[in-house]
């Protein structure tokens, strides 16, 4: 178990375009992330449920956060630990999707803070394909090793 007791699982979707490797990243939804860009993007991921396998959780999270359900060979990547101590287990899978078709689930949050009002926000507000170089600028710093591992595999 991770130091924080939390474990997440996710998928790093990749494709090859004109001989170059591209990865699909998502931008977190909600007011906290609204004006953040560089260093804010992530792979689609989420907590592993009780009695749920990590790969099953990764596939479920991808479907919930994006509406996409890639099929293919899932390649386990080295585990990473995010700043708060959460352990992230990820797989790379080759596939394609149209970011314009992204459909995310919603989460409730008190907004504005201390207002007593609750609003629903998308867990992910957009997704985009990035070259590895651009992805390294966009992705959370703790997740950069996933890009390095993918590059070493493909």
NORZI-V324506 format. One record per pair of residues at least 6 apart in sequence whose ideal C-beta (glycine too) atoms are under 8 Angstrom apart, sorted by the first residue. I is the first residue (numbers start at 1). J is the second residue. D is the distance in whole Angstrom. If there is no record, write none. Layout:
I&J&D, I&J&D
//
This chain:
1&7&7, 1&87&8, 2&81&7, 2&85&5, 2&86&6, 2&87&4, 3&81&8, 3&85&4, 4&84&6, 4&85&4, 4&86&5, 6&47&6, 6&84&8, 6&85&8, 6&86&4, 6&87&7, 7&47&7, 7&48&5, 7&54&7, 7&86&7, 7&87&5, 7&88&8, 7&89&7, 8&45&5, 8&46&6, 8&47&6, 8&48&7, 8&57&8, 8&61&8, 8&86&6, 8&87&7, 8&88&5, 8&89&7, 9&45&6, 9&46&7, 9&48&5, 9&54&4, 9&55&7, 9&57&4, 9&58&4, 9&61&7, 9&88&7, 9&89&5, 9&90&7, 10&42&8, 10&43&4, 10&44&6, 10&45&3, 10&46&7, 10&58&5, 10&61&6, 10&62&7, 10&88&6, 10&89&8, 10&90&5, 10&91&8, 11&43&6, 11&44&6, 11&45&8, 11&58&5, 11&59&7, 11&61&8, 11&62&5, 11&70&7, 11&74&8, 11&90&7, 11&91&6, 11&92&8, 11&93&6, 12&23&6, 12&24&8, 12&43&5, 12&77&7, 12&90&6, 12&91&7, 12&92&5, 12&93&7, 12&146&5, 12&147&8, 12&150&6, 13&23&7, 13&24&4, 13&44&8, 13&62&8, 13&68&8, 13&70&6, 13&92&8, 13&93&6, 13&94&8, 13&95&5, 13&97&7, 14&21&6, 14&22&7, 14&23&5, 14&24&7, 14&92&6, 14&93&7, 14&94&6, 14&95&8, 14&150&6, 14&154&7, 15&21&8, 15&22&5, 15&24&8, 15&94&6, 15&95&7, 15&96&5, 15&129&7, 16&22&7, 16&94&8, 16&154&8, 17&129&8, 20&131&6, 21&131&7, 21&132&6, 21&150&7, 21&151&7, 21&154&6, 22&129&5, 22&130&6, 22&131&6, 22&132&8, 23&129&7, 23&130&6, 23&132&7, 23&135&5, 23&147&7, 23&150&7, 24&97&6, 24&99&8, 24&127&6, 24&128&7, 24&129&6, 24&130&8, 25&41&4, 25&42&6, 25&43&7, 25&127&7, 25&128&6, 25&130&6, 25&135&6, 25&138&6, 25&139&6, 26&41&7, 26&42&6, 26&43&7, 26&44&5, 26&65&6, 26&66&7, 26&102&8, 26&124&4, 26&126&7, 26&127&5, 27&33&7, 27&37&8, 27&40&6, 27&41&5, 27&42&8, 27&124&7, 27&125&6, 27&126&5, 27&127&7, 27&128&8, 28&40&7, 28&42&7, 28&123&7, 28&124&6, 28&125&7, 29&104&6, 29&107&8, 29&121&5, 29&122&4, 29&123&6, 29&124&6, 29&125&4, 30&107&7, 30&109&6, 30&121&4, 30&122&8, 30&123&8, 30&125&8, 31&109&8, 31&111&6, 31&121&7, 33&40&6, 33&125&8, 34&125&8, 37&138&7, 38&137&6, 38&138&6, 39&137&8, 39&138&7, 39&139&7, 39&140&6, 39&141&6, 40&138&7, 40&140&7, 41&128&8, 41&130&8, 41&135&8, 41&138&4, 41&139&5, 41&140&7, 42&139&7, 42&140&5, 42&143&6, 43&90&6, 43&139&8, 43&143&6, 43&146&7, 44&61&6, 44&62&5, 44&65&4, 44&66&6, 44&124&7, 44&127&8, 45&58&7, 45&61&6, 45&88&6, 45&90&7, 46&57&7, 46&60&8, 46&61&4, 46&64&7, 46&65&7, 47&57&7, 48&54&6, 48&57&4, 48&89&8, 49&57&6, 52&60&8, 54&89&5, 55&74&6, 55&91&6, 58&74&8, 58&89&7, 58&90&7, 58&91&6, 59&69&7, 62&68&6, 62&69&7, 62&70&7, 63&69&5, 64&104&7, 64&105&5, 64&123&7, 65&104&5, 65&105&7, 65&123&5, 65&124&5, 66&97&7, 66&102&5, 66&103&7, 66&104&7, 66&124&6, 66&127&6, 67&101&7, 67&102&6, 67&103&4, 67&104&7, 68&95&8, 68&97&5, 68&101&8, 68&102&7, 70&93&5, 70&95&4, 70&97&7, 71&93&8, 71&95&7, 72&93&5, 72&94&5, 72&95&6, 73&93&7, 73&94&7, 74&91&4, 74&92&7, 74&93&5, 75&91&6, 75&92&5, 75&93&7, 75&153&6, 76&89&8, 76&90&8, 76&91&5, 77&90&5, 77&91&6, 77&92&6, 77&146&5, 77&149&5, 77&150&7, 77&153&8, 78&145&7, 78&146&8, 78&149&5, 79&87&6, 79&88&7, 79&89&5, 79&90&8, 80&87&8, 80&88&5, 80&90&7, 80&142&6, 80&143&6, 80&145&5, 80&146&6, 81&87&6, 81&88&7, 81&142&7, 82&88&6, 82&140&7, 82&142&4, 82&143&8, 83&142&6, 88&142&8, 88&143&7, 90&146&5, 92&146&8, 92&149&8, 92&150&5, 92&153&7, 92&154&8, 97&127&8, 99&126&7, 99&127&4, 99&128&5, 99&129&7, 102&124&7, 102&126&7, 102&127&5, 104&122&4, 104&123&5, 104&124&4, 104&125&7, 105&122&7, 105&123&5, 106&120&4, 106&121&6, 106&122&6, 106&123&7, 107&120&7, 107&121&6, 107&123&6, 108&118&5, 108&119&7, 108&120&6, 109&118&7, 109&119&6, 109&120&8, 109&121&6, 110&116&7, 110&117&7, 110&118&6, 110&119&8, 111&117&7, 111&118&7, 111&119&4, 111&121&8, 130&138&6, 132&147&6, 132&150&8, 132&151&6, 135&147&6, 136&144&6, 136&147&6, 139&146&8, 139&147&7
//
